[in-house]
């Protein structure tokens, strides 16, 4: 390791030691050798060229397509006493001339420029007039036509080797698969450069993906309120309109949410970006126009309300979370419409066929990633040719293992319906046929007489949408964009139709309710638990301040949720809460127990809500019969209260009803099969020949439907 480099790191930048391959990379550059660097966002790529630029004689030239990053890095370097500047389109003529003069006079340690400027003869002549220490090509994946962010001006950067053959070059990126890496080396004449490939893993990010829902915005709001209230985040949407409506809706819900897209005035974008960088708790709702080059370390979450077009885009966008190494979330909701929209964009593209095939491949890989049932981190790293030997334990599939089911028969029904109706209709119509919906359009086409009419009543509309989405994502069905989104059979579906191949699909979780387990909403002021939820958070905040640690170091939200659900009354009960070890039991138990006891006493004294009173008596150990006797109410009334609490996520089914999973599944299937929109339980009771009483049926319905 170079002693001068280490001294620079410690004295100028204030860091004690190098990370990853930083030391080796810096030594290579100091010694005049070329390097190619792949390092994750937040891994310290900038230091790899900044330190050599300070040590080697001359000015370091940093090529970057990101105006925002140029500005931020130059300001940060200037704060460290480093002589840095940039040349880009935001500067007026006088400032540009002043910067060029400083460069010619050898007064700059580093100069940031855009690739477009480097390709001009005037700037090349300028470079010939002063010593250059190195060339750093940032975001080098932009050179690849196979990549997700191709920039034509990057192709011409090979002239650096031709014009300045003795000046070392470093190409850096955080996002590149093997094909893209090879093209970087080829197009930039870096075949002989040493490649440094750091792990792509960002272990502090928890990856969580769920299927599209009609209430996606509400799910997003719950996620932010429960886990990231008053914390910075980025929300990505596919369209400008969705950006604006989402930002407005979140603002109306009390969050500081600002829109950002290319259609806004430049001053508005700048103002919103500055607020995001300088204020706490600001959320940016944006298209992909936002994010590249934004150096904000404490972004606690990145959310997607639409499907990204590629794994590279997903990795790059989610990588903007948790750059400080602290826990962060990558949260996404996607749906069938996202797939259709992205495929339509590709179909209407004027790009050459080979690039369309590349885009299609990348979208298919992205879809496959959303549908996997194993560890998401293993799959994400595998895409970038990296192996993770064990499941990560920090993604949704690891934390809540995904159930799969044999969907062969269901797929055959769906594919047959597409075939029987002439491959002329979209998802909504096909579902109506499968579910046996009598409407004018189906009557008009005579499809109520088909053998497939009504054969899919065992699944509801949402489940069928999930099945169709997965069939499209697996290329068993294709979308005809020229014919209003009608579905077509592909060659791949033949084995499924013939029964020669079994199809296992990710189980469509009916978990708009049940997924609340561990991540519930407690912000509803009419819910008894809302006050306790806030009281627990306030207690955690105070303890964190007293101990000079972040709140999550005291307890994660999941631990607070379990406290709220169990409401322990003594240390022995508190010790059973997940996340409470001996040390934290000693440090924090008394404080949290006091909050819980005070809440129970206050609710017992002040509450006039009959359901809340039932819930509190249950929490104190009474069963349904005991509560009914104490309150002088019918037993059926108490179970009605229980059902309401189950729907609100305040009780779990197993806490009030003792049934094995086989019985629950039987009741669930019966509820689905006799569903008629009236929500009456008598047809269910009759279909089950009275095997289960109405109280049981009511509670199971609350839990699973």
C-alpha positions in Angstrom: 0.0 0.0 0.0 1.3 3.5 -0.9 2.2 5.5 2.3 1.4 8.8 0.6 -2.1 7.5 -0.4 -2.8 6.3 3.2 -1.6 9.6 4.6 -3.9 11.5 2.1 -6.8 9.3 3.1 -6.4 10.0 6.8 -5.3 13.6 6.8 -7.4 15.0 3.9 -10.5 12.8 3.9 -10.5 11.7 7.5 -10.8 8.0 7.1 -8.7 5.5 9.0 -8.2 2.8 6.4 -9.1 1.7 2.9 -12.0 -0.5 2.0 -12.6 -3.2 -0.6 -9.8 -2.9 -3.2 -9.3 0.9 -2.8 -5.6 0.6 -1.7 -4.6 -1.6 -4.6 -6.5 0.5 -7.2 -5.0 3.7 -6.0 -1.5 2.2 -6.1 -2.0 1.1 -9.6 -3.0 4.5 -10.7 -0.2 6.3 -8.8 2.2 4.0 -10.7 0.6 5.0 -14.0 -1.3 1.8 -14.8 -4.9 1.6 -16.1 -7.7 0.0 -14.1 -11.4 -1.0 -14.4 -13.4 -0.8 -11.2 -16.7 -2.3 -10.4 -17.7 -1.3 -6.9 -21.2 -1.0 -5.3 -22.8 2.3 -4.6 -21.5 3.6 -1.4 -18.3 1.6 -1.7 -16.0 4.5 -2.1 -15.4 4.6 -5.9 -14.6 8.4 -5.9 -11.6 8.0 -3.6 -10.1 5.6 -6.1 -9.3 8.5 -8.5 -9.4 11.5 -6.1 -6.4 10.4 -4.1 -4.2 9.5 -7.1 -5.2 12.8 -8.7 -3.9 14.6 -5.6 -0.7 12.6 -5.4 0.3 12.5 -9.1 1.5 15.8 -10.8 -1.1 17.6 -12.9 -4.8 17.9 -12.9 -7.2 14.9 -12.7 -9.9 14.9 -15.4 -13.1 13.2 -14.3 -15.6 12.4 -17.0 -19.2 12.1 -15.7 -22.6 12.4 -17.3 -24.2 13.6 -14.1 -24.3 17.3 -13.6 -25.7 17.0 -10.1 -22.9 14.7 -9.0 -20.3 17.1 -10.5 -21.6 20.0 -8.4 -22.0 17.9 -5.2 -18.5 16.4 -5.4 -16.8 19.6 -6.3 -18.4 21.4 -3.3 -17.4 18.5 -1.0 -13.9 18.6 -2.3 -13.6 22.3 -1.8 -14.8 21.9 1.8 -11.7 19.7 2.2 -9.4 22.3 0.9 -9.0 20.6 -2.5 -8.9 22.8 -5.6 -11.7 21.3 -7.7 -14.0 22.7 -10.4 -16.3 21.6 -13.2 -17.2 22.6 -16.7 -20.8 21.9 -17.8 -23.8 23.5 -19.5 -25.0 25.1 -16.2 -22.1 27.6 -16.2 -22.2 31.0 -17.9 -19.5 32.0 -20.4 -17.5 34.1 -17.9 -17.4 31.4 -15.2 -16.4 28.8 -17.9 -13.5 31.0 -19.0 -12.4 31.6 -15.5 -12.3 27.8 -14.8 -10.4 27.1 -18.0 -7.8 29.8 -17.1 -7.3 28.2 -13.7 -6.9 24.8 -15.4 -4.3 26.1 -17.9 -2.4 27.8 -15.0 -2.2 24.5 -13.1 -4.4 25.8 -10.3 -6.7 22.8 -10.2 -6.3 19.4 -8.6 -9.4 18.0 -10.3 -11.7 19.1 -13.1 -15.0 17.5 -13.8 -16.4 17.5 -17.3 -19.2 15.9 -19.3 -18.3 13.4 -22.1 -19.8 15.7 -24.7 -17.3 18.4 -23.9 -14.4 16.0 -24.0 -15.3 15.1 -27.6 -14.8 18.7 -28.8 -11.6 19.7 -30.6 -11.5 23.0 -28.5 -11.4 21.1 -25.2 -8.9 18.6 -26.5 -6.6 21.5 -27.4 -7.1 22.8 -23.9 -6.0 19.5 -22.4 -2.7 19.7 -24.4 -1.8 22.9 -22.6 -1.3 21.6 -19.1 -0.2 18.4 -17.3 -2.8 15.7 -16.7 -2.5 13.4 -13.7 -5.2 10.9 -14.8 -8.5 10.4 -16.6 -11.4 8.9 -14.6 -14.4 7.7 -16.6 -17.3 7.5 -14.2 -20.5 5.6 -14.9 -18.5 3.6 -17.4 -21.5 1.3 -18.2 -22.8 4.1 -20.3 -20.4 3.0 -23.0 -22.2 -0.3 -23.5 -24.9 -0.6 -26.1 -25.9 -3.8 -24.3 -26.4 -1.9 -21.1 -29.4 -0.2 -19.6 -28.1 3.4 -19.8 -26.3 3.8 -23.1 -24.8 7.2 -23.9 -23.4 7.6 -27.5 -20.8 10.2 -26.4 -19.1 7.5 -24.3 -18.1 5.5 -27.3 -15.7 8.2 -28.4 -13.8 8.2 -25.1 -11.4 5.7 -26.7 -9.7 8.8 -28.0 -8.2 9.3 -24.6 -5.9 6.3 -25.2 -5.1 7.6 -28.7 -4.4 11.2 -27.7 -2.8 10.7 -24.3 -1.3 7.1 -24.3 0.9 7.7 -21.2 -1.7 9.0 -18.9 -3.4 6.4 -16.7 -7.1 5.8 -17.0 -9.7 4.4 -14.6 -13.2 3.3 -15.7 -15.7 3.0 -12.8 -19.2 1.7 -12.5 -21.5 0.1 -9.9 -23.7 -1.7 -12.4 -22.4 -4.0 -15.1 -23.0 -7.7 -15.9 -20.2 -9.7 -17.7 -21.3 -8.6 -21.2 -21.2 -5.0 -20.2 -17.9 -5.3 -18.5 -16.4 -6.8 -21.6 -17.7 -4.0 -23.8 -16.3 -1.4 -21.4 -12.9 -2.8 -21.8 -13.2 -3.2 -25.6 -14.7 0.2 -26.4 -12.4 2.2 -24.1 -9.2 0.2 -25.2 -8.8 -1.0 -21.6 -8.2 -4.7 -22.5 -4.9 -4.7 -20.7 -6.2 -2.9 -17.6 -6.5 -4.7 -14.3 -10.1 -5.5 -13.4 -11.2 -5.0 -9.8 -14.5 -6.5 -9.1 -15.9 -5.9 -5.6 -19.0 -7.7 -4.4 -22.3 -6.3 -5.6 -23.9 -7.2 -2.3 -25.5 -4.4 -0.3 -26.3 -6.4 2.9 -27.9 -3.5 4.7 -30.7 -3.3 2.2 -33.8 -5.4 2.7 -35.4 -6.3 -0.6 -39.2 -6.6 -0.5 -41.5 -7.1 -3.5 -45.2 -7.7 -3.7 -47.7 -8.2 -6.4 -49.7 -5.2 -7.7 -52.7 -4.2 -5.7 -55.5 -1.8 -6.2 -54.5 -0.1 -3.0 -50.8 0.1 -3.7 -50.7 3.8 -2.6 -52.3 2.9 0.7 -49.8 0.0 1.2 -47.0 2.5 0.4 -48.4 4.9 3.0 -48.5 2.2 5.7 -45.0 1.2 4.9 -43.7 4.7 5.2 -45.7 5.6 8.3 -44.9 2.3 10.1 -41.2 2.0 9.3 -39.8 5.2 7.9 -41.8 8.1 9.3 -39.8 11.4 9.1 -37.1 9.6 7.2 -35.7 10.4 3.7 -36.8 8.2 0.8 -37.2 8.0 -3.0 -40.3 6.7 -4.7 -40.1 5.8 -8.4 -43.0 5.8 -10.8 -43.2 5.1 -14.5 -45.1 8.2 -15.7 -44.9 11.9 -14.9 -48.6 11.9 -14.1 -48.3 9.2 -11.6 -45.4 11.1 -10.0 -47.4 14.2 -9.5 -50.6 12.5 -8.3 -48.6 10.3 -5.9 -46.7 13.2 -4.4 -49.9 15.2 -4.0 -51.7 12.3 -2.3 -48.8 11.7 0.1 -48.6 15.4 0.9 -52.3 15.4 1.7 -51.6 12.5 4.1 -49.1 14.6 6.1 -45.8 13.6 4.5 -43.3 16.0 2.9 -43.4 14.5 -0.6 -42.0 16.4 -3.7 -42.4 15.5 -7.4 -39.4 15.4 -9.7 -39.5 14.7 -13.4 -38.1 16.2 -16.6 -41.4 18.0 -17.4 -41.1 20.3 -14.4 -39.4 23.7 -14.6 -35.7 23.6 -14.0 -36.0 25.9 -11.0 -38.6 23.6 -9.5 -36.5 20.5 -10.0 -33.5 22.3 -8.5 -35.5 23.5 -5.5 -37.0 20.0 -4.8 -33.6 18.4 -5.1 -32.0 20.8 -2.7 -34.7 20.3 -0.2 -34.2 16.6 -0.4 -30.5 16.9 0.1 -30.6 19.5 2.9 -33.7 18.7 4.9 -34.6 15.7 7.0 -37.6 13.5 6.2 -38.1 14.7 2.6 -39.5 12.2 0.2 -38.9 12.6 -3.6 -41.5 11.0 -5.9 -39.8 10.7 -9.3 -39.3 9.2 -12.7 -35.9 7.7 -13.4 -34.8 11.3 -14.2 -33.9 11.6 -10.5 -31.3 9.8 -8.6 -28.1 9.4 -10.6 -25.4 11.3 -9.0 -27.4 12.2 -5.8 -24.9 11.7 -3.0 -27.3 11.5 0.0 -26.1 8.8 2.4 -29.2 8.6 4.7 -31.9 7.6 2.2 -33.7 5.0 4.3 -35.9 3.6 1.6 -36.4 3.4 -2.1 -39.9 2.4 -3.3 -41.1 1.4 -6.7 -44.7 1.8 -7.6 -44.0 0.4 -11.1 -41.7 -2.4 -12.4 -38.2 -1.2 -13.5 -37.3 -2.2 -17.0 -34.2 -4.2 -16.1 -32.2 -5.7 -13.2 -29.5 -3.1 -13.8 -32.0 -0.3 -13.4 -33.5 -2.0 -10.3 -30.0 -2.5 -8.7 -29.0 1.1 -9.5 -32.1 2.7 -8.2 -32.4 0.6 -5.0 -28.7 1.2 -4.4 -29.5 4.8 -3.6 -30.8 3.6 -0.3 -28.6 3.1 2.8 -25.3 4.4 1.4 -24.3 5.1 4.9 -24.3 1.3 5.6 -27.3 1.5 8.0 -30.5 -0.6 7.5 -32.6 0.5 4.5 -35.5 -0.9 2.5 -36.0 -1.5 -1.2 -39.8 -1.9 -1.4 -41.8 -2.5 -4.6 -45.3 -3.1 -5.7 -45.9 -4.2 -9.3 -48.7 -5.5 -11.4 -49.8 -6.9 -14.8 -50.3 -3.4 -16.2 -46.6 -2.6 -15.6 -45.7 -5.6 -17.7 -48.1 -4.6 -20.5 -46.9 -1.0 -20.4 -43.2 -1.8 -20.6 -43.8 -4.3 -23.4 -45.8 -1.8 -25.3 -43.0 0.8 -25.0 -40.6 -1.8 -26.4 -42.9 -2.7 -29.2 -43.3 1.0 -30.2 -39.5 1.6 -30.0 -37.7 2.6 -33.2 -34.6 0.8 -32.0 -33.0 -2.0 -34.1 -34.4 -5.5 -33.6 -31.3 -6.7 -31.8 -31.7 -3.9 -29.2 -35.3 -4.7 -28.8 -34.3 -8.3 -28.1 -31.9 -7.1 -25.5 -34.6 -5.0 -23.8 -37.0 -7.9 -23.9 -34.3 -10.2 -22.3 -33.7 -7.7 -19.5 -37.4 -7.2 -18.8 -37.9 -11.0 -18.7 -35.0 -11.2 -16.2 -36.6 -8.5 -14.1 -40.0 -10.3 -14.2 -38.3 -13.6 -13.3 -36.7 -11.9 -10.3 -40.1 -10.7 -9.0 -41.5 -14.2 -9.2 -38.7 -16.2 -7.6 -39.6 -18.1 -4.5 -36.0 -18.3 -3.1 -33.6 -15.7 -1.7 -33.8 -12.4 -3.7 -30.3 -11.4 -2.8 -28.9 -14.6 -4.2 -30.8 -14.1 -7.4 -29.8 -10.5 -7.7 -26.1 -11.2 -7.2 -26.3 -14.2 -9.6 -27.5 -11.9 -12.3 -24.2 -10.0 -11.9 -22.2 -13.3 -11.9 -21.7 -13.4 -8.2 -22.5 -16.3 -5.9 -23.9 -16.0 -2.4 -23.5 -19.4 -0.8 -26.3 -19.0 1.8 -29.7 -17.2 1.7 -29.4 -13.7 3.0 -32.0 -13.7 5.7 -32.8 -10.0 4.8 -35.3 -10.2 2.0 -39.0 -10.9 2.0 -38.6 -14.5 0.7 -36.1 -15.3 3.5 -38.1 -13.5 6.2 -41.4 -15.0 5.1 -40.8 -18.0 3.0 -43.0 -18.1 -0.1 -45.5 -20.8 -0.7 -45.8 -22.3 -4.2 -48.6 -24.3 -5.7 -49.2 -26.6 -8.6 -50.9 -24.2 -11.0 -50.9 -26.7 -14.0 -54.7 -27.1 -14.1 -55.4 -23.4 -13.5 -52.9 -22.5 -16.3 -54.6 -25.0 -18.6 -57.9 -23.4 -18.0 -56.5 -19.9 -18.7 -54.7 -21.0 -21.8 -57.7 -22.9 -23.1 -59.9 -19.8 -22.5 -57.5 -17.7 -24.6 -57.6 -20.3 -27.4 -61.4 -20.9 -27.3 -62.2 -17.1 -27.4 -60.0 -16.7 -30.5 -57.0 -15.0 -28.9 -58.7 -11.7 -29.3 -59.4 -10.5 -25.8 -57.6 -9.0 -22.8 -57.2 -10.2 -19.3 -60.4 -8.6 -17.8 -62.7 -10.2 -20.4 -61.0 -13.6 -20.1 -61.4 -13.6 -16.3 -65.1 -12.8 -16.8 -65.4 -15.9 -19.0 -63.5 -18.1 -16.7 -65.6 -17.0 -13.7 -68.9 -17.4 -15.6 -69.9 -13.7 -15.5 -73.1 -13.1 -17.4 -72.8 -9.8 -19.2 -73.9 -8.3 -22.4 -70.5 -8.5 -24.1 -70.1 -12.2 -23.4 -73.6 -12.9 -24.6 -72.9 -10.9 -27.7 -69.9 -13.1 -28.7 -71.7 -16.3 -27.5 -68.9 -17.1 -25.2 -71.3 -18.1 -22.4 -71.8 -21.3 -24.5 -68.1 -22.3 -24.5 -66.9 -25.2 -22.4 -64.5 -22.8 -20.6 -67.3 -20.6 -19.4 -67.5 -20.7 -15.6 -64.7 -23.3 -15.2 -62.6 -20.8 -13.1 -65.0 -20.0 -10.3 -62.6 -21.5 -7.8 -60.4 -18.4 -8.1 -61.4 -14.8 -7.5 -60.6 -12.0 -9.9 -57.4 -10.9 -8.1 -56.1 -14.5 -8.1 -56.8 -14.9 -11.8 -55.0 -11.6 -12.5 -51.9 -13.0 -10.7 -52.1 -16.2 -12.7 -52.3 -14.3 -16.0 -49.5 -12.0 -15.0 -47.3 -14.9 -14.2 -48.2 -16.7 -17.4 -47.2 -13.6 -19.4 -44.0 -13.1 -17.4 -43.0 -16.7 -18.1 -43.7 -16.2 -21.8 -46.6 -18.7 -21.9 -48.8 -15.9 -23.2 -47.9 -12.8 -25.2 -49.6 -9.4 -25.4 -50.7 -8.1 -28.8 -50.3 -4.4 -28.5 -51.7 -3.8 -32.0 -54.9 -5.4 -31.0 -55.8 -3.6 -27.8 -53.7 -5.8 -25.5 -55.3 -9.1 -26.5 -53.5 -12.2 -25.3 -51.9 -14.8 -27.6 -50.7 -18.3 -27.0 -46.9 -18.9 -27.4 -45.1 -22.0 -28.4 -43.9 -22.4 -24.9 -47.4 -23.1 -23.6 -47.9 -26.4 -25.6 -46.3 -28.6 -22.9 -48.5 -27.1 -20.3 -51.7 -27.6 -22.3 -50.7 -31.2 -23.1 -50.0 -32.0 -19.5 -46.4 -32.8 -20.3 -45.0 -30.3 -17.8 -46.0 -29.2 -14.3 -46.2 -25.5 -13.6 -45.4 -24.3 -10.1 -46.4 -20.7 -9.5 -45.7 -18.3 -6.6 -48.8 -18.5 -4.5 -50.9 -15.4 -4.7 -51.0 -14.4 -1.1 -54.3 -13.1 -0.1 -52.4 -11.0 2.3 -53.7 -7.5 2.0 -54.8 -8.4 5.5 -52.6 -11.3 6.7 -49.4 -9.6 5.5 -50.0 -7.2 8.4 -48.3 -9.8 10.6 -45.2 -8.1 11.8 -45.8 -4.9 9.7 -49.2 -3.6 10.7 -50.7 -0.2 10.5 -51.3 1.6 13.8 -51.8 5.2 12.6 -55.6 5.0 12.4 -56.8 7.2 15.3 -60.0 5.2 15.7 -58.0 2.0 16.5 -57.2 1.4 20.2 -53.7 0.4 19.4 -52.8 3.7 17.6 -52.1 5.4 20.9 -50.0 2.5 22.2 -48.0 2.4 18.9 -47.1 6.1 19.2 -46.3 5.7 22.9 -43.9 2.8 22.2 -42.2 4.8 19.5 -41.9 7.8 21.8 -40.4 5.6 24.5 -37.9 4.2 22.0 -37.0 7.6 20.8 -36.3 8.8 24.4 -34.2 5.8 25.2 -32.2 6.2 22.0 -31.5 9.9 22.8 -30.5 9.0 26.4 -28.1 6.3 25.0 -26.9 8.4 22.1 -27.9 5.7 19.5 -30.3 5.6 16.6 -33.8 4.4 17.6 -33.5 1.1 15.6 -30.5 0.2 17.8 -32.9 0.1 20.8 -35.5 -2.0 19.0 -36.5 -2.5 15.4 -40.1 -1.7 14.4 -40.8 -5.5 14.2 -40.1 -5.8 17.9 -42.4 -2.9 18.8 -45.1 -4.5 16.7 -44.8 -7.7 18.7 -44.9 -5.7 21.9 -48.1 -4.1 20.7 -49.7 -7.4 19.7 -48.7 -9.3 22.9 -48.8 -6.4 25.3 -46.6 -8.1 28.0 -47.2 -7.2 31.6 -44.0 -8.5 33.3 -40.3 -9.2 32.5 -40.9 -12.9 31.9 -43.4 -12.1 29.2 -41.3 -9.3 27.8 -38.3 -11.6 27.4 -40.3 -13.7 24.9 -40.5 -10.8 22.4 -38.4 -11.3 19.4 -35.3 -9.1 19.5 -35.1 -8.9 23.3 -31.9 -10.4 24.7 -30.6 -10.3 28.2 -28.9 -7.0 27.8 -31.9 -5.2 26.3 -34.1 -6.9 28.8 -32.1 -5.3 31.6 -31.8 -1.9 29.9 -35.3 -1.4 28.4 -37.9 -3.7 29.8 -39.1 -1.5 32.7 -39.6 1.5 30.5 -41.6 -0.3 27.9 -43.6 -2.3 30.4 -44.6 1.0 32.1 -45.9 2.4 28.8 -47.9 -0.7 28.1 -49.5 -0.9 31.6 -50.3 2.8 31.5 -52.1 2.3 28.1 -54.1 -0.7 29.4 -55.2 1.2 32.5 -56.1 4.3 30.5 -58.1 2.3 27.9 -59.9 0.4 30.7 -60.9 3.6 32.3 -61.7 5.9 29.4 -62.8 3.7 26.5 -66.4 3.5 25.6 -65.7 1.4 22.5 -67.4 -2.0 23.0 -65.0 -3.8 20.6 -62.0 -2.2 22.4 -63.4 -3.4 25.7 -63.7 -6.9 24.4 -60.1 -6.8 23.0 -58.7 -5.5 26.4 -60.5 -8.3 28.3 -59.0 -10.8 25.9 -55.6 -9.3 26.4 -56.0 -9.8 30.1 -56.5 -13.5 29.7 -60.3 -14.0 29.3 -61.7 -16.3 26.6 -64.8 -15.6 24.6 -67.1 -17.2 27.1 -65.6 -15.4 30.0 -65.8 -12.0 28.3 -69.5 -12.7 27.4 -70.3 -13.5 31.0 -68.4 -10.5 32.4 -70.0 -8.1 29.9 -73.5 -9.7 29.8 -73.3 -10.1 26.1 -74.1 -13.0 23.7 -71.3 -15.2 22.8 -71.9 -14.5 19.1 -71.5 -10.8 19.8 -68.0 -11.4 21.3 -67.0 -13.4 18.2 -68.2 -10.6 16.0 -65.9 -8.3 18.0 -63.1 -10.8 17.5 -63.7 -10.9 13.8 -63.5 -7.2 13.6 -60.2 -7.2 15.5 -58.8 -9.9 13.1 -59.7 -7.7 10.2 -58.0 -4.7 11.7 -54.9 -6.8 12.4 -55.3 -6.6 16.2 -55.8 -10.3 16.7 -54.6 -13.4 14.9 -57.0 -16.2 14.1 -55.2 -18.8 16.2 -55.6 -16.6 19.2 -59.4 -17.0 19.3 -60.2 -20.1 17.2 -58.5 -23.5 17.5 -58.4 -25.0 14.0 -55.9 -27.0 12.1 -54.7 -25.7 8.8 -56.6 -28.3 6.9 -59.9 -27.0 8.3 -59.0 -23.4 7.6 -58.2 -24.3 4.0 -61.5 -26.1 3.7 -63.5 -23.1 5.0 -61.4 -20.8 2.8 -62.1 -22.8 -0.4 -65.8 -23.0 0.5 -65.9 -19.2 1.0 -64.4 -18.7 -2.4 -66.6 -21.2 -4.2 -70.0 -19.8 -2.9 -69.0 -16.1 -3.0 -72.0 -14.2 -4.4 -71.2 -10.6 -3.3 -73.7 -10.7 -0.4 -71.2 -11.9 2.2 -73.9 -14.1 3.8 -72.5 -17.0 5.8 -75.6 -19.3 5.5 -74.5 -20.6 2.0 -71.1 -21.4 3.5 -72.6 -23.1 6.5 -74.9 -25.2 4.4 -72.1 -26.1 1.9 -70.1 -27.4 4.9 -73.1 -29.3 6.2 -72.9 -27.5 9.5 -69.4 -28.8 10.3 -68.4 -25.4 11.7 -70.6 -22.8 13.6 -71.2 -19.3 12.4 -68.7 -17.8 14.9 -65.9 -19.9 13.5 -66.8 -19.1 9.9 -67.0 -15.4 10.7 -63.5 -15.3 12.2 -62.0 -17.4 9.4 -63.5 -15.2 6.8 -62.0 -12.1 8.6 -58.6 -13.7 8.5 -58.4 -15.0 4.9 -60.8 -13.1 2.7 
